[in-house]
């Protein structure tokens, strides 16, 4: 997540789903540990990450540029 937020490096499929606001895909892609931590990722985004870098695939692409 830090590499994406700070450097614009797109993450793997699970975090892309989280950042794109695709809960179904995030749940499908998550391993057991990430599934348990899903709410922690969401709360981290809400509290510490600029809101214009997540929420949709378009927002992710724009941030990565």
mmCIF file as Biopython writes it, N, C-alpha, C and O atoms, coordinates in Angstrom:
data_model
#
loop_
_atom_site.group_PDB
_atom_site.id
_atom_site.type_symbol
_atom_site.label_atom_id
_atom_site.label_alt_id
_atom_site.label_comp_id
_atom_site.label_asym_id
_atom_site.label_entity_id
_atom_site.label_seq_id
_atom_site.pdbx_PDB_ins_code
_atom_site.Cartn_x
_atom_site.Cartn_y
_atom_site.Cartn_z
_atom_site.occupancy
_atom_site.B_iso_or_equiv
_atom_site.auth_seq_id
_atom_site.auth_asym_id
_atom_site.pdbx_PDB_model_num
ATOM 1   N N  . UNK A ? 1  ? 0.825   -1.185  0.000   1.0 0.0 1  A 1 
ATOM 2   C CA . UNK A ? 1  ? 0.000   0.000   0.000   1.0 0.0 1  A 1 
ATOM 3   C C  . UNK A ? 1  ? 0.869   1.249   0.000   1.0 0.0 1  A 1 
ATOM 4   O O  . UNK A ? 1  ? 0.565   2.207   -0.710  1.0 0.0 1  A 1 
ATOM 5   N N  . UNK A ? 2  ? 1.943   1.259   0.781   1.0 0.0 2  A 1 
ATOM 6   C CA . UNK A ? 2  ? 2.812   2.440   0.846   1.0 0.0 2  A 1 
ATOM 7   C C  . UNK A ? 2  ? 3.437   2.739   -0.513  1.0 0.0 2  A 1 
ATOM 8   O O  . UNK A ? 2  ? 3.514   3.902   -0.911  1.0 0.0 2  A 1 
ATOM 9   N N  . UNK A ? 3  ? 3.880   1.717   -1.224  1.0 0.0 3  A 1 
ATOM 10  C CA . UNK A ? 3  ? 4.481   1.944   -2.548  1.0 0.0 3  A 1 
ATOM 11  C C  . UNK A ? 3  ? 3.477   2.566   -3.514  1.0 0.0 3  A 1 
ATOM 12  O O  . UNK A ? 3  ? 3.838   3.402   -4.342  1.0 0.0 3  A 1 
ATOM 13  N N  . UNK A ? 4  ? 2.235   2.159   -3.404  1.0 0.0 4  A 1 
ATOM 14  C CA . UNK A ? 4  ? 1.200   2.742   -4.258  1.0 0.0 4  A 1 
ATOM 15  C C  . UNK A ? 4  ? 0.941   4.200   -3.875  1.0 0.0 4  A 1 
ATOM 16  O O  . UNK A ? 4  ? 0.955   5.081   -4.734  1.0 0.0 4  A 1 
ATOM 17  N N  . UNK A ? 5  ? 0.707   4.451   -2.593  1.0 0.0 5  A 1 
ATOM 18  C CA . UNK A ? 5  ? 0.341   5.802   -2.152  1.0 0.0 5  A 1 
ATOM 19  C C  . UNK A ? 5  ? 1.484   6.790   -2.367  1.0 0.0 5  A 1 
ATOM 20  O O  . UNK A ? 5  ? 1.259   7.910   -2.824  1.0 0.0 5  A 1 
ATOM 21  N N  . UNK A ? 6  ? 2.693   6.384   -2.045  1.0 0.0 6  A 1 
ATOM 22  C CA . UNK A ? 6  ? 3.834   7.305   -2.119  1.0 0.0 6  A 1 
ATOM 23  C C  . UNK A ? 6  ? 4.432   7.381   -3.519  1.0 0.0 6  A 1 
ATOM 24  O O  . UNK A ? 6  ? 4.778   8.464   -3.991  1.0 0.0 6  A 1 
ATOM 25  N N  . UNK A ? 7  ? 4.556   6.219   -4.190  1.0 0.0 7  A 1 
ATOM 26  C CA . UNK A ? 7  ? 5.262   6.171   -5.466  1.0 0.0 7  A 1 
ATOM 27  C C  . UNK A ? 7  ? 4.376   5.949   -6.686  1.0 0.0 7  A 1 
ATOM 28  O O  . UNK A ? 7  ? 4.835   6.092   -7.819  1.0 0.0 7  A 1 
ATOM 29  N N  . UNK A ? 8  ? 3.105   5.599   -6.464  1.0 0.0 8  A 1 
ATOM 30  C CA . UNK A ? 8  ? 2.206   5.335   -7.586  1.0 0.0 8  A 1 
ATOM 31  C C  . UNK A ? 8  ? 2.372   3.965   -8.199  1.0 0.0 8  A 1 
ATOM 32  O O  . UNK A ? 8  ? 1.916   3.734   -9.319  1.0 0.0 8  A 1 
ATOM 33  N N  . UNK A ? 9  ? 3.017   3.046   -7.492  1.0 0.0 9  A 1 
ATOM 34  C CA . UNK A ? 9  ? 3.213   1.677   -8.002  1.0 0.0 9  A 1 
ATOM 35  C C  . UNK A ? 9  ? 1.938   0.886   -7.732  1.0 0.0 9  A 1 
ATOM 36  O O  . UNK A ? 9  ? 1.549   0.700   -6.580  1.0 0.0 9  A 1 
ATOM 37  N N  . UNK A ? 10 ? 1.294   0.425   -8.794  1.0 0.0 10 A 1 
ATOM 38  C CA . UNK A ? 10 ? 0.051   -0.315  -8.640  1.0 0.0 10 A 1 
ATOM 39  C C  . UNK A ? 10 ? 0.297   -1.632  -7.906  1.0 0.0 10 A 1 
ATOM 40  O O  . UNK A ? 10 ? 1.261   -2.338  -8.204  1.0 0.0 10 A 1 
ATOM 41  N N  . UNK A ? 11 ? -0.576  -1.966  -6.943  1.0 0.0 11 A 1 
ATOM 42  C CA . UNK A ? 11 ? -0.401  -3.183  -6.151  1.0 0.0 11 A 1 
ATOM 43  C C  . UNK A ? 11 ? -0.968  -4.411  -6.853  1.0 0.0 11 A 1 
ATOM 44  O O  . UNK A ? 11 ? -1.441  -4.332  -7.987  1.0 0.0 11 A 1 
ATOM 45  N N  . UNK A ? 12 ? -0.912  -5.540  -6.164  1.0 0.0 12 A 1 
ATOM 46  C CA . UNK A ? 12 ? -1.469  -6.783  -6.676  1.0 0.0 12 A 1 
ATOM 47  C C  . UNK A ? 12 ? -2.986  -6.770  -6.674  1.0 0.0 12 A 1 
ATOM 48  O O  . UNK A ? 12 ? -3.619  -5.784  -6.298  1.0 0.0 12 A 1 
ATOM 49  N N  . UNK A ? 13 ? -3.554  -7.890  -7.104  1.0 0.0 13 A 1 
ATOM 50  C CA . UNK A ? 13 ? -4.990  -7.954  -7.350  1.0 0.0 13 A 1 
ATOM 51  C C  . UNK A ? 13 ? -5.845  -7.710  -6.108  1.0 0.0 13 A 1 
ATOM 52  O O  . UNK A ? 13 ? -6.883  -7.057  -6.211  1.0 0.0 13 A 1 
ATOM 53  N N  . UNK A ? 14 ? -5.448  -8.207  -4.948  1.0 0.0 14 A 1 
ATOM 54  C CA . UNK A ? 14 ? -6.242  -7.988  -3.737  1.0 0.0 14 A 1 
ATOM 55  C C  . UNK A ? 14 ? -6.310  -6.500  -3.390  1.0 0.0 14 A 1 
ATOM 56  O O  . UNK A ? 14 ? -7.398  -5.953  -3.215  1.0 0.0 14 A 1 
ATOM 57  N N  . UNK A ? 15 ? -5.160  -5.851  -3.290  1.0 0.0 15 A 1 
ATOM 58  C CA . UNK A ? 15 ? -5.173  -4.430  -2.934  1.0 0.0 15 A 1 
ATOM 59  C C  . UNK A ? 15 ? -5.779  -3.565  -4.028  1.0 0.0 15 A 1 
ATOM 60  O O  . UNK A ? 15 ? -6.370  -2.525  -3.734  1.0 0.0 15 A 1 
ATOM 61  N N  . UNK A ? 16 ? -5.647  -3.970  -5.270  1.0 0.0 16 A 1 
ATOM 62  C CA . UNK A ? 16 ? -6.330  -3.224  -6.343  1.0 0.0 16 A 1 
ATOM 63  C C  . UNK A ? 16 ? -7.833  -3.268  -6.128  1.0 0.0 16 A 1 
ATOM 64  O O  . UNK A ? 16 ? -8.520  -2.262  -6.307  1.0 0.0 16 A 1 
ATOM 65  N N  . UNK A ? 17 ? -8.346  -4.431  -5.744  1.0 0.0 17 A 1 
ATOM 66  C CA . UNK A ? 17 ? -9.787  -4.546  -5.484  1.0 0.0 17 A 1 
ATOM 67  C C  . UNK A ? 17 ? -10.187 -3.678  -4.302  1.0 0.0 17 A 1 
ATOM 68  O O  . UNK A ? 17 ? -11.211 -2.998  -4.354  1.0 0.0 17 A 1 
ATOM 69  N N  . UNK A ? 18 ? -9.391  -3.692  -3.235  1.0 0.0 18 A 1 
ATOM 70  C CA . UNK A ? 18 ? -9.682  -2.849  -2.068  1.0 0.0 18 A 1 
ATOM 71  C C  . UNK A ? 18 ? -9.675  -1.373  -2.484  1.0 0.0 18 A 1 
ATOM 72  O O  . UNK A ? 18 ? -10.611 -0.635  -2.177  1.0 0.0 18 A 1 
ATOM 73  N N  . UNK A ? 19 ? -8.644  -0.959  -3.166  1.0 0.0 19 A 1 
ATOM 74  C CA . UNK A ? 19 ? -8.518  0.437   -3.574  1.0 0.0 19 A 1 
ATOM 75  C C  . UNK A ? 19 ? -9.576  0.860   -4.581  1.0 0.0 19 A 1 
ATOM 76  O O  . UNK A ? 19 ? -9.925  2.038   -4.664  1.0 0.0 19 A 1 
ATOM 77  N N  . UNK A ? 20 ? -10.085 -0.095  -5.345  1.0 0.0 20 A 1 
ATOM 78  C CA . UNK A ? 20 ? -11.125 0.194   -6.338  1.0 0.0 20 A 1 
ATOM 79  C C  . UNK A ? 20 ? -12.523 0.146   -5.746  1.0 0.0 20 A 1 
ATOM 80  O O  . UNK A ? 20 ? -13.506 0.364   -6.454  1.0 0.0 20 A 1 
ATOM 81  N N  . UNK A ? 21 ? -12.618 -0.138  -4.447  1.0 0.0 21 A 1 
ATOM 82  C CA . UNK A ? 21 ? -13.903 -0.227  -3.770  1.0 0.0 21 A 1 
ATOM 83  C C  . UNK A ? 21 ? -14.738 -1.397  -4.289  1.0 0.0 21 A 1 
ATOM 84  O O  . UNK A ? 21 ? -15.959 -1.295  -4.408  1.0 0.0 21 A 1 
ATOM 85  N N  . UNK A ? 22 ? -14.067 -2.506  -4.594  1.0 0.0 22 A 1 
ATOM 86  C CA . UNK A ? 22 ? -14.730 -3.713  -5.103  1.0 0.0 22 A 1 
ATOM 87  C C  . UNK A ? 22 ? -14.666 -4.792  -4.022  1.0 0.0 22 A 1 
ATOM 88  O O  . UNK A ? 22 ? -13.769 -5.635  -4.026  1.0 0.0 22 A 1 
ATOM 89  N N  . UNK A ? 23 ? -15.623 -4.757  -3.105  1.0 0.0 23 A 1 
ATOM 90  C CA . UNK A ? 23 ? -15.623 -5.661  -1.968  1.0 0.0 23 A 1 
ATOM 91  C C  . UNK A ? 23 ? -15.721 -7.124  -2.384  1.0 0.0 23 A 1 
ATOM 92  O O  . UNK A ? 23 ? -15.043 -7.973  -1.805  1.0 0.0 23 A 1 
ATOM 93  N N  . UNK A ? 24 ? -16.543 -7.431  -3.366  1.0 0.0 24 A 1 
ATOM 94  C CA . UNK A ? 24 ? -16.699 -8.816  -3.821  1.0 0.0 24 A 1 
ATOM 95  C C  . UNK A ? 24 ? -15.368 -9.349  -4.326  1.0 0.0 24 A 1 
ATOM 96  O O  . UNK A ? 24 ? -14.954 -10.442 -3.941  1.0 0.0 24 A 1 
ATOM 97  N N  . UNK A ? 25 ? -14.706 -8.605  -5.168  1.0 0.0 25 A 1 
ATOM 98  C CA . UNK A ? 25 ? -13.417 -9.046  -5.713  1.0 0.0 25 A 1 
ATOM 99  C C  . UNK A ? 25 ? -12.356 -9.117  -4.628  1.0 0.0 25 A 1 
ATOM 100 O O  . UNK A ? 25 ? -11.540 -10.039 -4.625  1.0 0.0 25 A 1 
ATOM 101 N N  . UNK A ? 26 ? -12.351 -8.163  -3.708  1.0 0.0 26 A 1 
ATOM 102 C CA . UNK A ? 26 ? -11.380 -8.188  -2.608  1.0 0.0 26 A 1 
ATOM 103 C C  . UNK A ? 26 ? -11.572 -9.450  -1.776  1.0 0.0 26 A 1 
ATOM 104 O O  . UNK A ? 26 ? -10.597 -10.117 -1.428  1.0 0.0 26 A 1 
ATOM 105 N N  . UNK A ? 27 ? -12.807 -9.780  -1.458  1.0 0.0 27 A 1 
ATOM 106 C CA . UNK A ? 27 ? -13.078 -11.002 -0.706  1.0 0.0 27 A 1 
ATOM 107 C C  . UNK A ? 27 ? -12.678 -12.250 -1.461  1.0 0.0 27 A 1 
ATOM 108 O O  . UNK A ? 27 ? -12.189 -13.211 -0.866  1.0 0.0 27 A 1 
ATOM 109 N N  . UNK A ? 28 ? -12.880 -12.245 -2.758  1.0 0.0 28 A 1 
ATOM 110 C CA . UNK A ? 28 ? -12.515 -13.404 -3.587  1.0 0.0 28 A 1 
ATOM 111 C C  . UNK A ? 28 ? -10.999 -13.572 -3.688  1.0 0.0 28 A 1 
ATOM 112 O O  . UNK A ? 28 ? -10.493 -14.694 -3.702  1.0 0.0 28 A 1 
ATOM 113 N N  . UNK A ? 29 ? -10.284 -12.460 -3.758  1.0 0.0 29 A 1 
ATOM 114 C CA . UNK A ? 29 ? -8.832  -12.507 -3.962  1.0 0.0 29 A 1 
ATOM 115 C C  . UNK A ? 29 ? -8.054  -12.686 -2.660  1.0 0.0 29 A 1 
ATOM 116 O O  . UNK A ? 29 ? -6.893  -13.092 -2.693  1.0 0.0 29 A 1 
ATOM 117 N N  . UNK A ? 30 ? -8.665  -12.394 -1.529  1.0 0.0 30 A 1 
ATOM 118 C CA . UNK A ? 30 ? -7.954  -12.373 -0.252  1.0 0.0 30 A 1 
ATOM 119 C C  . UNK A ? 30 ? -7.609  -13.775 0.242   1.0 0.0 30 A 1 
ATOM 120 O O  . UNK A ? 30 ? -8.388  -14.716 0.091   1.0 0.0 30 A 1 
ATOM 121 N N  . UNK A ? 31 ? -6.431  -13.888 0.831   1.0 0.0 31 A 1 
ATOM 122 C CA . UNK A ? 31 ? -6.107  -15.097 1.577   1.0 0.0 31 A 1 
ATOM 123 C C  . UNK A ? 31 ? -6.727  -14.939 2.967   1.0 0.0 31 A 1 
ATOM 124 O O  . UNK A ? 31 ? -7.336  -13.910 3.259   1.0 0.0 31 A 1 
ATOM 125 N N  . UNK A ? 32 ? -6.576  -15.944 3.818   1.0 0.0 32 A 1 
ATOM 126 C CA . UNK A ? 32 ? -7.213  -15.902 5.135   1.0 0.0 32 A 1 
ATOM 127 C C  . UNK A ? 32 ? -6.798  -14.678 5.954   1.0 0.0 32 A 1 
ATOM 128 O O  . UNK A ? 32 ? -7.643  -14.030 6.572   1.0 0.0 32 A 1 
ATOM 129 N N  . UNK A ? 33 ? -5.531  -14.366 5.961   1.0 0.0 33 A 1 
ATOM 130 C CA . UNK A ? 33 ? -5.031  -13.232 6.748   1.0 0.0 33 A 1 
ATOM 131 C C  . UNK A ? 33 ? -5.601  -11.907 6.236   1.0 0.0 33 A 1 
ATOM 132 O O  . UNK A ? 33 ? -6.071  -11.086 7.024   1.0 0.0 33 A 1 
ATOM 133 N N  . UNK A ? 34 ? -5.560  -11.701 4.927   1.0 0.0 34 A 1 
ATOM 134 C CA . UNK A ? 34 ? -6.077  -10.449 4.375   1.0 0.0 34 A 1 
ATOM 135 C C  . UNK A ? 34 ? -7.587  -10.353 4.533   1.0 0.0 34 A 1 
ATOM 136 O O  . UNK A ? 34 ? -8.118  -9.256  4.709   1.0 0.0 34 A 1 
ATOM 137 N N  . UNK A ? 35 ? -8.285  -11.477 4.473   1.0 0.0 35 A 1 
ATOM 138 C CA . UNK A ? 35 ? -9.726  -11.460 4.692   1.0 0.0 35 A 1 
ATOM 139 C C  . UNK A ? 35 ? -10.041 -10.980 6.109   1.0 0.0 35 A 1 
ATOM 140 O O  . UNK A ? 35 ? -10.967 -10.193 6.306   1.0 0.0 35 A 1 
ATOM 141 N N  . UNK A ? 36 ? -9.282  -11.448 7.083   1.0 0.0 36 A 1 
ATOM 142 C CA . UNK A ? 36 ? -9.474  -11.008 8.471   1.0 0.0 36 A 1 
ATOM 143 C C  . UNK A ? 36 ? -9.141  -9.532  8.647   1.0 0.0 36 A 1 
ATOM 144 O O  . UNK A ? 36 ? -9.731  -8.861  9.493   1.0 0.0 36 A 1 
ATOM 145 N N  . UNK A ? 37 ? -8.211  -9.027  7.865   1.0 0.0 37 A 1 
ATOM 146 C CA . UNK A ? 37 ? -7.739  -7.637  8.013   1.0 0.0 37 A 1 
ATOM 147 C C  . UNK A ? 37 ? -8.443  -6.654  7.087   1.0 0.0 37 A 1 
ATOM 148 O O  . UNK A ? 37 ? -8.075  -5.480  7.053   1.0 0.0 37 A 1 
ATOM 149 N N  . UNK A ? 38 ? -9.426  -7.093  6.349   1.0 0.0 38 A 1 
ATOM 150 C CA . UNK A ? 38 ? -10.054 -6.232  5.347   1.0 0.0 38 A 1 
ATOM 151 C C  . UNK A ? 38 ? -10.570 -4.923  5.954   1.0 0.0 38 A 1 
ATOM 152 O O  . UNK A ? 38 ? -10.367 -3.857  5.372   1.0 0.0 38 A 1 
ATOM 153 N N  . UNK A ? 39 ? -11.219 -4.987  7.090   1.0 0.0 39 A 1 
ATOM 154 C CA . UNK A ? 39 ? -11.720 -3.757  7.716   1.0 0.0 39 A 1 
ATOM 155 C C  . UNK A ? 39 ? -10.561 -2.846  8.128   1.0 0.0 39 A 1 
ATOM 156 O O  . UNK A ? 39 ? -10.703 -1.623  8.110   1.0 0.0 39 A 1 
ATOM 157 N N  . UNK A ? 40 ? -9.430  -3.424  8.494   1.0 0.0 40 A 1 
ATOM 158 C CA . UNK A ? 40 ? -8.259  -2.608  8.843   1.0 0.0 40 A 1 
ATOM 159 C C  . UNK A ? 40 ? -7.748  -1.839  7.624   1.0 0.0 40 A 1 
ATOM 160 O O  . UNK A ? 40 ? -7.359  -0.677  7.739   1.0 0.0 40 A 1 
ATOM 161 N N  . UNK A ? 41 ? -7.751  -2.482  6.472   1.0 0.0 41 A 1 
ATOM 162 C CA . UNK A ? 41 ? -7.355  -1.780  5.250   1.0 0.0 41 A 1 
ATOM 163 C C  . UNK A ? 41 ? -8.307  -0.620  4.977   1.0 0.0 41 A 1 
ATOM 164 O O  . UNK A ? 41 ? -7.872  0.483   4.648   1.0 0.0 41 A 1 
ATOM 165 N N  . UNK A ? 42 ? -9.591  -0.871  5.114   1.0 0.0 42 A 1 
ATOM 166 C CA . UNK A ? 42 ? -10.586 0.173   4.866   1.0 0.0 42 A 1 
ATOM 167 C C  . UNK A ? 42 ? -10.395 1.340   5.830   1.0 0.0 42 A 1 
ATOM 168 O O  . UNK A ? 42 ? -10.403 2.499   5.415   1.0 0.0 42 A 1 
ATOM 169 N N  . UNK A ? 43 ? -10.225 1.043   7.095   1.0 0.0 43 A 1 
ATOM 170 C CA . UNK A ? 43 ? -10.040 2.104   8.082   1.0 0.0 43 A 1 
ATOM 171 C C  . UNK A ? 43 ? -8.739  2.875   7.834   1.0 0.0 43 A 1 
ATOM 172 O O  . UNK A ? 43 ? -8.696  4.089   8.033   1.0 0.0 43 A 1 
ATOM 173 N N  . UNK A ? 44 ? -7.686  2.185   7.403   1.0 0.0 44 A 1 
ATOM 174 C CA . UNK A ? 44 ? -6.435  2.860   7.062   1.0 0.0 44 A 1 
ATOM 175 C C  . UNK A ? 44 ? -6.670  3.834   5.908   1.0 0.0 44 A 1 
ATOM 176 O O  . UNK A ? 44 ? -6.214  4.976   5.952   1.0 0.0 44 A 1 
ATOM 177 N N  . UNK A ? 45 ? -7.382  3.380   4.878   1.0 0.0 45 A 1 
ATOM 178 C CA . UNK A ? 45 ? -7.667  4.258   3.748   1.0 0.0 45 A 1 
ATOM 179 C C  . UNK A ? 45 ? -8.448  5.489   4.198   1.0 0.0 45 A 1 
ATOM 180 O O  . UNK A ? 45 ? -8.100  6.615   3.844   1.0 0.0 45 A 1 
ATOM 181 N N  . UNK A ? 46 ? -9.488  5.273   4.968   1.0 0.0 46 A 1 
ATOM 182 C CA . UNK A ? 46 ? -10.340 6.374   5.412   1.0 0.0 46 A 1 
ATOM 183 C C  . UNK A ? 46 ? -9.563  7.391   6.251   1.0 0.0 46 A 1 
ATOM 184 O O  . UNK A ? 46 ? -9.757  8.598   6.110   1.0 0.0 46 A 1 
ATOM 185 N N  . UNK A ? 47 ? -8.688  6.897   7.117   1.0 0.0 47 A 1 
ATOM 186 C CA . UNK A ? 47 ? -8.035  7.769   8.090   1.0 0.0 47 A 1 
ATOM 187 C C  . UNK A ? 47 ? -6.688  8.347   7.667   1.0 0.0 47 A 1 
ATOM 188 O O  . UNK A ? 47 ? -6.281  9.389   8.181   1.0 0.0 47 A 1 
ATOM 189 N N  . UNK A ? 48 ? -5.987  7.690   6.738   1.0 0.0 48 A 1 
ATOM 190 C CA . UNK A ? 48 ? -4.601  8.104   6.480   1.0 0.0 48 A 1 
ATOM 191 C C  . UNK A ? 48 ? -4.225  8.319   5.015   1.0 0.0 48 A 1 
ATOM 192 O O  . UNK A ? 48 ? -3.142  8.830   4.732   1.0 0.0 48 A 1 
ATOM 193 N N  . UNK A ? 49 ? -5.077  7.947   4.100   1.0 0.0 49 A 1 
ATOM 194 C CA . UNK A ? 49 ? -4.714  7.985   2.680   1.0 0.0 49 A 1 
ATOM 195 C C  . UNK A ? 49 ? -5.520  9.075   1.977   1.0 0.0 49 A 1 
ATOM 196 O O  . UNK A ? 49 ? -6.714  9.221   2.241   1.0 0.0 49 A 1 
ATOM 197 N N  . UNK A ? 50 ? -4.888  9.843   1.087   1.0 0.0 50 A 1 
ATOM 198 C CA . UNK A ? 50 ? -5.630  10.862  0.350   1.0 0.0 50 A 1 
ATOM 199 C C  . UNK A ? 50 ? -6.821  10.236  -0.396  1.0 0.0 50 A 1 
ATOM 200 O O  . UNK A ? 50 ? -6.668  9.234   -1.095  1.0 0.0 50 A 1 
ATOM 201 N N  . UNK A ? 51 ? -7.974  10.824  -0.242  1.0 0.0 51 A 1 
ATOM 202 C CA . UNK A ? 51 ? -9.196  10.232  -0.797  1.0 0.0 51 A 1 
ATOM 203 C C  . UNK A ? 51 ? -9.223  10.182  -2.322  1.0 0.0 51 A 1 
ATOM 204 O O  . UNK A ? 51 ? -9.994  9.412   -2.895  1.0 0.0 51 A 1 
ATOM 205 N N  . UNK A ? 52 ? -8.413  10.972  -2.978  1.0 0.0 52 A 1 
ATOM 206 C CA . UNK A ? 52 ? -8.429  10.928  -4.439  1.0 0.0 52 A 1 
ATOM 207 C C  . UNK A ? 52 ? -7.577  9.809   -5.021  1.0 0.0 52 A 1 
ATOM 208 O O  . UNK A ? 52 ? -7.480  9.700   -6.244  1.0 0.0 52 A 1 
ATOM 209 N N  . UNK A ? 53 ? -6.954  8.970   -4.192  1.0 0.0 53 A 1 
ATOM 210 C CA . UNK A ? 53 ? -6.148  7.869   -4.740  1.0 0.0 53 A 1 
ATOM 211 C C  . UNK A ? 53 ? -6.855  6.521   -4.652  1.0 0.0 53 A 1 
ATOM 212 O O  . UNK A ? 53 ? -6.270  5.500   -5.012  1.0 0.0 53 A 1 
ATOM 213 N N  . UNK A ? 54 ? -8.093  6.495   -4.185  1.0 0.0 54 A 1 
ATOM 214 C CA . UNK A ? 54 ? -8.835  5.240   -4.124  1.0 0.0 54 A 1 
ATOM 215 C C  . UNK A ? 54 ? -10.323 5.492   -4.339  1.0 0.0 54 A 1 
ATOM 216 O O  . UNK A ? 54 ? -10.779 6.636   -4.340  1.0 0.0 54 A 1 
ATOM 217 N N  . UNK A ? 55 ? -11.070 4.412   -4.521  1.0 0.0 55 A 1 
ATOM 218 C CA . UNK A ? 55 ? -12.511 4.519   -4.683  1.0 0.0 55 A 1 
ATOM 219 C C  . UNK A ? 55 ? -13.030 3.993   -6.006  1.0 0.0 55 A 1 
ATOM 220 O O  . UNK A ? 55 ? -14.200 3.628   -6.120  1.0 0.0 55 A 1 
ATOM 221 N N  . UNK A ? 56 ? -12.161 3.953   -7.006  1.0 0.0 56 A 1 
ATOM 222 C CA . UNK A ? 56 ? -12.551 3.445   -8.324  1.0 0.0 56 A 1 
ATOM 223 C C  . UNK A ? 56 ? -11.290 3.075   -9.100  1.0 0.0 56 A 1 
ATOM 224 O O  . UNK A ? 56 ? -10.199 3.542   -8.772  1.0 0.0 56 A 1 
ATOM 225 N N  . UNK A ? 57 ? -11.437 2.238   -10.130 1.0 0.0 57 A 1 
ATOM 226 C CA . UNK A ? 57 ? -10.277 1.940   -10.984 1.0 0.0 57 A 1 
ATOM 227 C C  . UNK A ? 57 ? -9.709  3.200   -11.637 1.0 0.0 57 A 1 
ATOM 228 O O  . UNK A ? 57 ? -8.497  3.321   -11.814 1.0 0.0 57 A 1 
ATOM 229 N N  . UNK A ? 58 ? -10.587 4.130   -11.991 1.0 0.0 58 A 1 
ATOM 230 C CA . UNK A ? 58 ? -10.127 5.377   -12.622 1.0 0.0 58 A 1 
ATOM 231 C C  . UNK A ? 58 ? -9.291  6.212   -11.663 1.0 0.0 58 A 1 
ATOM 232 O O  . UNK A ? 58 ? -8.283  6.797   -12.059 1.0 0.0 58 A 1 
ATOM 233 N N  . UNK A ? 59 ? -9.708  6.269   -10.405 1.0 0.0 59 A 1 
ATOM 234 C CA . UNK A ? 59 ? -8.939  7.012   -9.402  1.0 0.0 59 A 1 
ATOM 235 C C  . UNK A ? 59 ? -7.567  6.387   -9.211  1.0 0.0 59 A 1 
ATOM 236 O O  . UNK A ? 59 ? -6.574  7.099   -9.063  1.0 0.0 59 A 1 
ATOM 237 N N  . UNK A ? 60 ? -7.508  5.071   -9.214  1.0 0.0 60 A 1 
ATOM 238 C CA . UNK A ? 60 ? -6.225  4.375   -9.065  1.0 0.0 60 A 1 
ATOM 239 C C  . UNK A ? 60 ? -5.296  4.680   -10.234 1.0 0.0 60 A 1 
ATOM 240 O O  . UNK A ? 60 ? -4.122  4.991   -10.037 1.0 0.0 60 A 1 
ATOM 241 N N  . UNK A ? 61 ? -5.823  4.590   -11.446 1.0 0.0 61 A 1 
ATOM 242 C CA . UNK A ? 61 ? -5.000  4.867   -12.638 1.0 0.0 61 A 1 
ATOM 243 C C  . UNK A ? 61 ? -4.489  6.303   -12.620 1.0 0.0 61 A 1 
ATOM 244 O O  . UNK A ? 61 ? -3.319  6.553   -12.912 1.0 0.0 61 A 1 
ATOM 245 N N  . UNK A ? 62 ? -5.350  7.231   -12.282 1.0 0.0 62 A 1 
ATOM 246 C CA . UNK A ? 62 ? -4.950  8.638   -12.234 1.0 0.0 62 A 1 
ATOM 247 C C  . UNK A ? 62 ? -3.874  8.857   -11.192 1.0 0.0 62 A 1 
ATOM 248 O O  . UNK A ? 62 ? -2.922  9.598   -11.437 1.0 0.0 62 A 1 
ATOM 249 N N  . UNK A ? 63 ? -4.004  8.225   -10.028 1.0 0.0 63 A 1 
ATOM 250 C CA . UNK A ? 63 ? -3.009  8.383   -8.960  1.0 0.0 63 A 1 
ATOM 251 C C  . UNK A ? 63 ? -1.667  7.796   -9.389  1.0 0.0 63 A 1 
ATOM 252 O O  . UNK A ? 63 ? -0.615  8.369   -9.108  1.0 0.0 63 A 1 
ATOM 253 N N  . UNK A ? 64 ? -1.708  6.661   -10.067 1.0 0.0 64 A 1 
ATOM 254 C CA . UNK A ? 64 ? -0.468  5.985   -10.475 1.0 0.0 64 A 1 
ATOM 255 C C  . UNK A ? 64 ? 0.312   6.813   -11.487 1.0 0.0 64 A 1 
ATOM 256 O O  . UNK A ? 64 ? 1.531   6.669   -11.586 1.0 0.0 64 A 1 
ATOM 257 N N  . UNK A ? 65 ? -0.363  7.679   -12.242 1.0 0.0 65 A 1 
ATOM 258 C CA . UNK A ? 65 ? 0.324   8.522   -13.224 1.0 0.0 65 A 1 
ATOM 259 C C  . UNK A ? 65 ? 1.040   9.609   -12.496 1.0 0.0 65 A 1 
ATOM 260 O O  . UNK A ? 65 ? 1.692   10.445  -13.122 1.0 0.0 65 A 1 
#
